[in-house]
C-alpha cells in the first residue's frame, strides 16, 4: 500500500487553525505545548467515548470499569476529565484549572502517564478567552481512526510539529526533524535492499 501523508488525516488543518487562535498571545515555543496537550486530551477522550458508548449499548453495566478500557489499550478518562465536561466549562474563567485538573485525573488513573501530561493551562499569561475558543474548535473535531489508519495521533503530532517549526524559522529544528530526513538516516544506518555507496555516504557524513 502506498505511503500516506498527513493530508490523508483530513482534520489536521482544522487542528492547526485551532492552534492559530493562540497566535499573538503566546510564542510558538509556548503555545506548542498547549496545543499538543489538547490534541492528546481530545484524542484519548474520543477513543474513550467510542468504547464507552459501545459498552453502554451492551447494557451490562461495565461502562465505568477501567479494565474494559485498558485491556484494549485505551486510556481510562475519569468523569470530570472527559471532553464533554471541559467543553461545558470552556468559557468560564476557570477553564485553565479545569484542564490542568483533567490532566492530573487522567495521570492518576493511568500510571503510564504519570508526570507526563502538561499541566500549565491555568498560568496567567495564557488568555482564557482564547483558550476557550480553542476548546470550542476542538470540540467539533472527531479524532477517531477509520479503516486501516491506526496512527491518527502520531500523524497529527507530526503535522502540527512541522507547522510549529515553520513558525519558529531556523530555530524550529530544535524540536522537529522532517520525516524525510529521519527516513533517510534510518535507511542509511540499516539498509535492507539496494546498494550502499560507502564513499558517497562517508562524504555526506563529513562535518562541513
N, C-alpha and C positions, 0 to 999 in steps of 0.2 A: 504494500500500500504506500502511496506517495506520502512524503513528509507533509505535515500540516504546519502552517504558520499561525501566528497569533490572531490574524484576521479571521480565522475559522471559528474563533470562540463566539463572536457575534456581539458580546456585551462589553468587550474590553474598552471600546471608545466611550461607552456610557460611563464606565468607571473612571476613566481619565477625565471626562467632563465634570464628574463629581469632584475630583481632585482639584480641578481648576477653580472651583468655588473658593478655595482657601488661598489662592494666589493673592499676594498683596498683604495678606495677614501674617504669613509665615514664610521664611526662606524655604527653598526646595528641600534642603537637607533636613529641615524640621517637619514640614508637612508630609514628607515621605513616610515617616514613622506613623503619623496619624492615619493616613490613607491606607497604608499596608495593614495596619492593625484592624481597621474597619473592614477591609477586604476579607481578612481571616475570620473575623467575627461573623460577618454576613454569610460566608461560605459554610462554616460549621453549623450556623443556625438553620440555613436552608436544608442541609443534609439531615440534621436532627428533625426538623419539621416533617420532612418527607417520610422518615421512618416512624415518627410519632403518629402521623395520620394513618399509616398502614396498620400499626398496632391497634389504634383506636377502632379501625374498621373491623379488625378481627374480633373485637369485643371481649377479650379475655382479661382485661384489666392490667396489662403489662406495659402500658404506655409510659409509666414513670419508673420502670425497672431499668436501672443503669446497665445491667448485664445484657439486656436486649440490644443495646447500642454498641457497647464496647466489643461484644463478640463479633460484630461486623465491621470493626474499625471506625466506628462513628463516635465522635466525642459527645458525651452527655452534657446537655446545656440545662442548668437549673432554671426554674420558672422565672425568677427575677432577672435572669441574664439573657432571655430569649429576645430575638429581634423585635417581636411584636411589642414587648414591654419598652424596649429602647425607642422604638418608633412612636409609641404613645407619649413619651416624655421628651420628644425631640426638641420642642420649642419651650422648654422650661429652663430657668437659669441653672438648674442642677444637672443638665444633660451630660456635662463632662464627668461629674461624680458618678452618675448613673452608669456610664460606660466603664469607668475605672472599676466600679464595684462588680460589674458584669464580668470583666476580665479576671478579677480575683476569685469570683464564684466559680468560674469555669476552671481555673487552675486548681482550685480546691477539690473539685470533683474528678479531675483528670490529671493524675500525678505526672504524666509525661510532659505536661505543660507547665510544671512548677517553675516559677520565676522567669518565664519566657515571654509572656504576653506584655505588651506596652500598657502602662497604667499612668499616663501623664495627660489625660484628656481634660482634667479639671484645672490645669495650670492657667493662671490669669491671662497670659499672653494669647491664648487660643480663644478667638472670638466665638462665643457660644451661639450667637445667632447664625453665623456661617456654618458652624458645626452641625446645628440643627438642620440647615438646608442640605448639607451633605448626607445626613441620615435620611432625609426625605428622598433624595435621589437614589440612594442605595436600596431603600425600601421597595422601589419599583423594579429592581433588578433581581432576577432569579438565577442564582449560581448553582445550577443543578446539571450534572453530567447527562449527556444524551448519547445514545448509541454506544459506540466503542470508545468514546472520548472519556478518559479517566484521569486527566491531568489538568482539569479546569483551573485549579488553584495555582499550580505551577506556571501555567501559561499566562494567567492573569498577572501574577507577580512579575514575570519576565517582561511583559508588555509595559507595565507601569514603571518598572525599574529603568527600562530603556528610555522612556519618556522623561523620567526624572533626570537621568544622565544628560539628556539633550538640554534640559533646562539649566543644568549646572555647568554646561560647557565642558571645557577640558578637565575640570575638577570631577566630572561625573565618573571618570574611570576609577575613582577611589572606591565606588560601591557597585559598579556594573561592568561586566565584561561581555561584549556581544557574543551571542550563541555561536556565530560562525567562527569566531576566534577560538572559543572553547572546543568546538568540534574539530578544528584543525589541529590544535595541540594534542587532543586525545588520540587522533588518528596517527599523528607523528610518533607519539610515545608508545602506542600499541597498534601497529599496523597489522591487519589481518588479511589483506589482499592487495594485489598490485605490486609495484616495485618501489623500493626505497632508494633514493639517490643520496647516499651519505654525504657526498661533498657539498651538495646544494643545501642540505639540512644543516650541516655544520656551519656553513657560511651564513645561513639565516640566523643561527643561534649566537653568532659572534656579537659582542657588545659594540654599539655604534661609537 
